[in-house]
């Protein structure tokens, strides 16, 4: 089996992982929850209004900041949003761990890691 075929199998393994499956389920639940979608849209709209006010050099009122914070709190209380955020964080940690392992493996092949102490450069005496 060549590396391309192995990478395809690896992709299937990721898709079949508990982390990916939980993330997909949470994404689907979030996408299909009208209340959560409306809350997210309202939050993004208020957040954009605050951003645009700052971009114009105007002072953002405490009322506007409170509105954004209030919507953020409501979002964090929504079960679908909470489930999504937790699943997303777990999936991102999972993928980061995979990436670290892949980079470590590539580093070993390139001589950038391992017990030899090599820094990835040439170890021959003529390079000096």
N, C-alpha and C positions, 0 to 999 in steps of 0.2 A: 504494500500500500504506500503510495507516495504522499508527500506532505500536504498537497491540495486535498486529496481524498480524506486524509486524517483531519484536516481543518473542518471539512464538511461534517464529519462525524462528531467533532468537538462542538460545532455549532448546534447540532441536534441534541447533544448532551446538555448544553446550556439551556436550550428551550425546554427540555424535560426536567430541569432542576426544580426543586421545591421553591427556590427563591424567585425564579422567573415565573413559575406558575402562579405563585401568590401575588406577584406584581401584576400580571395580566388580569387576574381575577379582580384585584382591587381597582385597576384601571377601568375594566368593564363596568364594575359596580358604580364607580364615580361617573363615568360617561352616561350611564343610564339613570342617574338620580337627578331629577329636575331641580329639586331644592338645592342640592349641592352645586349644580351648574349655575344656577341663578346667583347663589351666594358668591361663587368665584368670580362671576362676571361683574357683579356689583363691586366687589373688592378691587378688582383690576381697574375698573372705571374710576373709583375714588382715588386709587393709588396714582393713576395717570393724571388726574386733575391736580393732585398735589405736586407731582413731578413737573407738569407744565407751568404751574404757578411759580415754582422755584426757577425754572428755566427762563421765565420772563423777568426774573429778578424781583419778584414781588414776595412779600412776607406771607408765609403759610399760617393761617389762623389755627388757634388751638382747637377750634371746632372741627376743622378739616382733619387735623391729626387724630383727634378723638374718634372721628367717624371711621377712619382707616383702621385704627386700633380696635375699635368695637367690632368691625367686620372681620378682622383677623381673629379675634377671640371667638366669634361665632363660627368661623371656619374650623378652628381647632376643636370645637365642641361637636362638630358634625361627624358622625361615625364613619361615613363613607370617605370623607376627606382624611380623617385620622388614619383609617385603614390604609388608604393610598400612600400617605406620607411615610408610614412605617414600612410598608412593603417596598416602596421606592428606595428608602434608605438601606434596607437589607439587601436589595438587589444591587445597589451601587457598591456596597461593601463587598459583596460576592464577586462582582466584576473587577473591582480593584484588586482583590486577592488573586484572582486569575491573572490579571495583567502583571502583578508583581512576580508571580511564578513564571510567566512567560518571559518577562524581561530577565529574570534571574537565569533561566535556561539559556536564553540567547547570550547573555553575558558570559556564562560559563563556556559556551562554544567559542565566543570571541576572545576569551582570555581576560575578561573584565572582572570576573568574580571567581571566588573559589579559594582554596587554601594555599595556592602557590604564591599569593601576594602580588601577582601580576597586575599592572595597572591598565592592561589592554594594549600596550605598545609592544614593540619588537623586543624580544629578550636576547637577541644575538649580540655578541661582543663587538661586532664591527659597527654597530649603530651608535655606540658610544657614549 
